[in-house]
């Protein structure tokens, strides 16, 4: 009897230790996410300063902003499945190192080409980090209730990163040069690297069959070509241009070949049968639509706050703070909302709330209306995070535990692909609505009007060069055209969000709670001892 009692007590202690380790792992994963989230937003408030210093062209500016999500989206499947093979912790730590090196290169960039290269390397590092965080989270939280809470904390940290990024960027721009916004990554990396090495247990897939290198390269090249073609459309390139059509056609062809290859293989990189599950495929589509509709708005909003309202970079970061605080609140409340309302109602409500917030923001004009902006941003942040939380949780829960790496890569690819396409698409809508307003401004030469039609920042520079009444007229026309373009872009985003709400009706009504097989996690002491012995 006493032996049985002792064994049961030992088992309870072991289970308690494993549970504690799960939450320690979550903390480390959240730090990893914070690293990537800060970099994704810190550049937004620095775009005007980068434009003034490096003087990139319109296409180069799009590349500077968009190359990070483009490269990251292209390589997520490659590194996500590689982590399943060689160890997710190992790939995660390599991603930290590359992220730090690329940040230093970006900070010291002296021309647009070097900055584009550095941002591309940051994308590679991000592609190594992001799938590892979600796949490890899926592995160490087998119970769906706990996993929902973990995802809520994870997504709240993403919102913290989005909040900290503009604030840090604005503060640094107030006191230093624009390159300092990249140096903030290095301290985070220096903290994350040793902490992750000491505390994270190694996590791998089942290791069945060879890793499909050809398939991984097909997916990377196909996604790169597809988003590159969309990017060129967003930069104002003609649809019939060979430099626009070729990447689209090549990218789509490579992705078709990738899908065919995966269906034929006994051990595919990504089990495409997951898309046959309505909840999984719908969740992926909702993630793409949410990001496609909204990611470009943050960039446009930052330009509106600085160039139209004349706010400083730090003031711009503070104005965006309500959005991220509301997103944090939605992430922390997400698990309870999901249990009470179910995935279908939660995601549909999130889309509709976000669409309403976007329509409300169309009331913004040339004058500063702080109350309107705060209200719109609060609704926008809460609605967007509600949507993404419900979609991510449903997607991960639908994927088998042994395919966590592939599912995480698909989810993050959808996120980054939606972000890349969204910037290009909404940028294209913005340019199409902005440029016509600068044609035929009184006293402004046609060449000056053409140069000013590229962006509001360039219009201000041209107006300053012209001087006199013509310069004043051009500046006023450009500002009015930008506000008009912002309103058109917001309405297009609202339409996409309502489409997402309709798509969300395919999700399950209720949250089906279940538990996957338990994952054995080593205690931190055991992990340290095993690494010393190795």
Secondary structure, 3 states (H helix, E strand, C coil): CHHHHHHHHHHHHHHHHHHHHHHHHHHHHHHHHHHHHHHHHHCHHHHHHHHHHHCCCHHHHHHHHHHHHHHHHHHHHHHHHHHHHHCHHHHHHHHHHHHHHHHHHHHCCCCHHHHHHHHHHHHHHHHHHHHHHHHHHHHHCCEHHHHHHHHHHHHHHHHHHHHHHHHHHHHHHHHCCCCHHHHHHHHHHHHHHHHHHHHCCCCCCCCCCCCCHHHHHHHHHHHHHHHHHHHHHHCCCCCCCHHHHHHHHHHHHHHHHHHHHHHHCCCCCCCHHHHHCHHHHHHHHHHHHHHHHHHHHHHHHHHHHHHHCCCCHHHHHHHCHHHHHHHHHHHHHHHHHHHHHHHHHHHHHHHHHHHHHHHHHHHCCCCCCHHHHHHHHHHHHHHHHHHHHHHHHHHHHHCCHHHHHHHHHHHHHHHHHHHHHHHHHHHHHHHHHHHHHHCCCCCCCHHHHHHHCCCHHHHHHHHHHHCHHHHHHHHHHHHHHHHHHHHHHHHHHHHHHHHHHHHHHHCCCCCCCCECCCCCCCCHHHHHHHHHHC
